Amino acid sequence: MSFLEKQFGLKAQGTSLRTEALAGVTTFLTMAYIVIVNPTILGEAGMPVAAVAAATCLAAGIGCILMGLIANYPIALAPGMGLNAYFTYTVVIGMGVPWQTALGCVFLSGVAFLVLTVAGIRQLIVGAIPRPLFSAVAAGVGLFIAFIGLKEAGVIVANPATLVGLGDLTKPTPMLALAGLAIIGALMAWRVKGAILIGILAVAALGWAMGLSKIAPGGYSLAELSATAFQLDIPAALNLGGGKGGVAMAMTLAEIVFVFLFVDLFDNVGTLVAVTKKAGLVEPDGSIPRLNRILTADSVATIAGSLAGTSTVVSYIESASGVQAGGRTGLTAVIVGLLFLLTLFFAPLVQAIPAAATAPALILVGAMMIGALKEVDWEDPGVAIPAFLTVITIPLTFSIANGLAFGITSYAVLKLVRGQARTSDWLLYVLAVLFIARFVYMGGE
């Protein structure tokens, strides 16, 4: 028996090396845009763009290979969209937390995720959160990302009378971004593999031709990309010794770690359910085999990503494209990981990608995330109201934490006033009380 057959059980899953390889390439092409988009977002937090691109490739490569070897699932991992926006716009820019400290919070969330997984506490937390809010958070993050894309494109601008307004669409950046939106949208409609990546590169070429950005060829050294590696500040994330802000800063950092942990946990649950169902890997009772192994691989990847210099690593729904192509085992994920590691050597080129090229990708990735709302029962006010509050407050307050707070608190209150509270929901109400205390505390600052 060959190593591949022994490790991945190809025959038992009705697949082959060729099929798994094709599936791996397919998945990689559909999610390779993250190598460009993630550094663009984290770069606004003051992080070196080329170094973040390298960290993105490294974290994705490690995560995918771990998933394949440990859990044997065709699920790819990479720094998550939404959490990278939270990292930059809420934590670093909004709260004024240095990016090194924010990376420390990502590290702590990964360690916490690993401990919860090993201890089996994960099941308790997952069971406490209403399932409709999973979908609402995904959609809210989608709107958040799309809003950021429209802003970066200059399509939406600040307006003192109405808060936001329409930008000057005759300027080069908005025009190019809208062209990119049309190109990527058309490629996606035609079901072209790697549509987002192709669109980004096409618009980047137009941007270079128009002089919006320049390619600056030069020597390449991996040593130059170490500007983010091991730069995380764990003591600051733990607020050891007090430091600036005292108790207030300690609470802020605790909230940051909680959001990284919370969103990573539930983002993974949603992705795992979707991908494993599509691959026919779910047990008859609806359970997912080797679930703890999957979550272990994810948590270790997040820890590795924070050490390399990037935000939280999550499972990617784009893995479904590889499953559609026939991927059924972890070999698919390993191939995706190897391709990301190869991409590491081209990381510096992302600095030459203009914002007009990445903005359409953000907009359309956000649009695809809105589809999660079909899982919400909009006929039930007890579900619809919390879901809506979650979706609307995430982009409008530039905070995933606020969206979670509104959703969980309103769900708990409505369930209580309808006489549907149960002792088994105790953790839900604990979370709601904590969120209310958070609002009171923030209002008193």
N, C-alpha and C positions, 0 to 999 in steps of 0.2 A: 504494500500500500504506500503510495507517494505521500510526501509531507503535506501537500496541499489537500489531499483527500482526507488524511488523518486529522488535520487541523480544522478544516472547514466543512467536511462532509458534503462535498459537491454532489455526489451521486444521490445521496439520501434526500437532498433538496431538489433533485431533478434539474441540475444546472451543470455548467462546464466552465473550464478556464476561459475559453473564448467569450462565453456569454458574460461571465463576471467581469472580464476586462472591458468589454463594451459598456457594461452598466457603470463601471467605475469612471470611464472617460465621460460618459453621458452626464453623470452626477457632477463631476468636476466642472464641466463646461457650463452647467446651469448655475453654479454657485461661485465660479471663479471671480465674479465681479466684486466679491468681498475684499479681494486683495487690493482693489483700487478704492472702493467706497469706505472701508473701515479706516484706512489712514487719512482719508479726506476729513472724516468726522473727528477722529481723535487729534488730528493736526490742529484743529481749532481750539483744543485744550492746551496748546503750546507744546505738544509732543513732536519730536522730529519725525517728519512724514516717512522718509525712507526707512528709518529704524522700525517704525510701527508696521510698515509693509512687510518687513522681514519677520517681525514678531507674529504678524497675522499668518504668514505662510508656515512658520514653525509651529505655532499653536494648533493650527488646523491639521498639519501633517501628523503631529504627535497624537492629537485627539482621534483622528480617523483610524490610525494604525492601532491605537489602544482599543478602540471600539471593535475593530475587526478581530484582533487577537484574543481579547478578553471575553467579549460578549458574543462574537460571531454573528453580528447583524449588519445588513447593508445600509447602515446609517452613518452619514458623514457629519462631522463636527467642524465648527469654525466660530470665531468671535461673532456674537449675536447682534443682529440689527435691532435697534430699539434700546438695548442695554448700552451699546456704544454711544447712542445719543443721550441717554440718561447720564452716562459717565461724563460726557463733555458739557452738555448744556445745563444740566441740573446740578451736578456735583461740583465740577471744576469752575464753570462760569457763574452759575447761579448761586452756589453756596460759598464760592471762594476757596475751595479745598485744593491744595496743590495736587498736580496729577500724580506725583510720586505717592502721596498719601492715599489717593483714590485707588491706585494700583494695590496698595496695601490692603484696602478694603475688599478688593476683588479676591486677593489671596485668602483673606480671612473667610470670605463667603464660600470659597472653594473647599477650605478645610472644614468649615461647618457642614457643608453639603456632604462631604465624605464621612464625617462622624455620624450625621443623621442617617445616612444610608447604611453604614455598618451596624449601627445600633437598632435599626428598624423603626426609628421614630418617624421616618419619612411618611409611612402609611398614615400615621395619626394626623400629620399636618395636611396631607393631600385630602384626607377625608373630611377635614373641617371646612374647606373652602367650597362654596357652591360652584358646581360645574359651569353654569352659564357665565360666571365671571371669568373663567379661563378664556372663553371666546371674546368677551368684552375687552379684556386686557390686550389680547392680540390685535383686535381691531383698533383700539385706542392708540396702541403703539404704531400701528400702520398709518393712522392719521397724523401722528406726531412726525413720523419719518417723511411722509409726503409734504407736510407743511414746511419742514426744514428744506426739502428739495426745492420747493417753489420759492422759498426765501433765497436760497443760494443761487437760484437761476435768475433772480431779479424780477420774477413774475409777480410776486407778492412783496410789497414794501411797507414800511411803517407809515402811518397816516395819523397825524395828531387829532383829526376830527373823528375818525372811525376806527382807530387803533391800527387797522391794516387796510391796504388798498391795492389797486392794480398798478404795477410798475410800467415803465416805458418799454413797450414791446418792440420798439424800433431800434433799440440799442443792440449791439452785437451779442452780448451774453444771453439775454432773453430769447433773441431770435434763434441763436444756435441751440439753446436748451429746448425750445419748442420743436426744432427740427429733429433733435435727438429723441424727443418724446414720440414723434411720428415714426421715426425709423425703428426704435425699439418696439413700439406698439405694433407696427406692421409685422416685424419679425416674430413677435410672440403670437400674433394672430395666425401666422403661417406655420406655427409650431416648429420654428427653427431652433435647434439645440444651441444653447449658448447665446440666445438672442440678446440678453443684457450685456454680456461682455463684447459681443460684436458691435452693438450699438455704441457702447462707450468708446471703443477704439475708432469707430468711424467718425464720431463727432469730435474726438480728440484730434484726428487728422485734419478735419475742417478747421478746428481751432488753431492748430499749428499754421495752417495755410493763411489764416486770417491774422496771424500775429498775436493771438490772445495768450499763447503760451509757447515756450521754446524748449526744444530738446537740447540739453547740455551734455553731450557725450564726454566721457572722461574715464579715468581709472576706476576700477571696482574692487572693493575689499570688504569682506564680511566684518572686519574690525571696525569699519566706519559705521556699521549698523548696530553697534553695541550701545548706542546712546540711551536706549531704554532698557536694555537687559540688566536685570538685578538692580534697577533703580528704585524699586518699590520701597516705601517707607512703612514697615510694619509697626514699629514703636509708635509712630505718629497716628496710625490707624487705630491702635489700641488706646491712644491718648495717655500713654504712660508718662507719669510726671505732671499730669495736668496740661500745661501749655496754654496757648492762646485760646480763650473762650471758655475754659474750665468745664463746668457741668454741661453748659449749652453745647459746646463742641463735642463732648462725649456722647450726648444724646443724638446729635447730628450724625456722627460717625456710626453709631449703632443703627440708625435708620438706614444709612447708605448700605451697610452690610446686609441688613434685613431685606432691602429691595433687591439687591443683587442676588441673594439667596432665593428669595420668594419667586421672582420672575424666572430665574433659571430653572427652578424646580418645576413650575407649572408649564413653562414653555416646553420643557422636555417631555412632560406627560402628554401634552397635546400632540406633539410631533410623533412621539413613539406610538401612540394609539393610531394615528392616521397612517403612518408608514407600515407598521406591522399588519394592520388590517389589509392594506393594499397588497402586501406580499404574502398574505395567507399564513402568517406566522403566529396568530393569536390562538390561544387555547379555546376549546368549546365554551368554557365558562367565562370567556372574555378576558382572562388574565394573560399577561405577557411573560413568557418564559425568560428566565435569567434577567429579570428586571433590575435586581440589585447590581448585577455586573454592568449593565448599561449605564446606570447612574454613577457607578464607581468610575468607569472610564471617563464620563463627563466631568466629574468633580476633579479628577487628577489632571485632565486637560485644562480646566480653568486655573488650577494652581500653576501648571507649567506656563500657561499664557500670561499670567500676572508676573511671573519671574522673567519672561521674555520681554514683556512690555506691551500688553494689549488687554482689552476689557474681557468680560466674561465669555467663555466658550459654551456654545449650546448645540443641541442637535438641530439639523437643518431640514425643513420640510421639502427642500429641493431633492432630498434623498429619494423622494417618490418617483422622480424622473428615472433614476437608475433602476428602481424596482420595476417600473414600467418597461424598461429595456431588458428585463430578465434577471436582475440581480436578486439573489436570495440568501447569500452568506456574507460573512465578514470579509471575504476576499475582495468584494466590491469596495468596502470601506478602506481596506489596506491600499488598494490601487489609487483611490482618491487621495489618500495621505501621501503616497509617494509622488504624485503629480504636484501636490502643494509644496513638497520639499524641493522639487526641481524648480518650481516657480520662484523659490527663495532667491535664486541667483539673478533674477530680473527685477527684484524689488525696487531698486533706486529709480527705475523708469517711471514709477507712479508720480514722482514729483513734477513730471512734465504734463500730467493730465489736467486740463483746465476744469474749473468748477462747472462750466456749462455742459461738460461731458458726463459728469457723475450725477448732476442734479436730476436728469430724467430717470436714472436708475433708482434713485431714492424715491421719486414720485411713484413709479410703477411697482416697486417692491412694496411700498405702503399700500398701494391699491390692491395688490394680491392678498394682503393680510386682512383686508376688510371682509373677505369672504367668510371669515370665522363667525360673523354675525348670523349666519343662517342657522346656527345651532341654538340661538336664543329664542325662547317662546315669547314672542312679542304680544301675544294675546293675554298673558298673565302679568298684571301690573306688579305683582310681588317680585317678578323676575325682570320685567322690562325696564322698570324705573332704575334699579341698581345698575343694570347693564348700560343703560343710556348715560347715567351719571359717570360711570367709569370711562366710557368711550369719550365723552365730551370734555371731561376735566383733564385728561392726560395731555392732549395737545394744547388746550387753552391755558393751562397753568404751567406748561413745560415741565411736567413732573409725573412720572409713573407712580410714585408714592402717593400723590394726591388722588390719582384715579383709583388706586387700590383702596385708599382710605374711604372715599365716598362710596364706592361700590360695596365693600364689606359692611360698613356701618349702616347704610340704608337697607341692605338686605336683612341684616340682623334686626333692625327696628321694625321693618314691615312684617317680618315673620313673628315678632313678638306681639304687635298690635292685632295681628290676625289670629292670635291664639294658637300658633303652630310651633311655639318654642318647645324644644325637647331637651331633656338632660344630656342627651348624646351630643347636643350642639354646643356644649360648654366652651370648647376652644374657639368657636366662631364668636361667641359673645366676649370672650377674653380679648380677642383681637379687636373687636369693635370698641370695647372700653379703652384699650390702649390707643386706638386711633383718635377717639374723642379727646382723650387726655393730651394727645399730640396737638390737636387743633387748638385746645385751650392754651397750651404752653406757647404755641406759635403766636397766638393772638395777644399774649401778655408780654411778648418781647418788645 
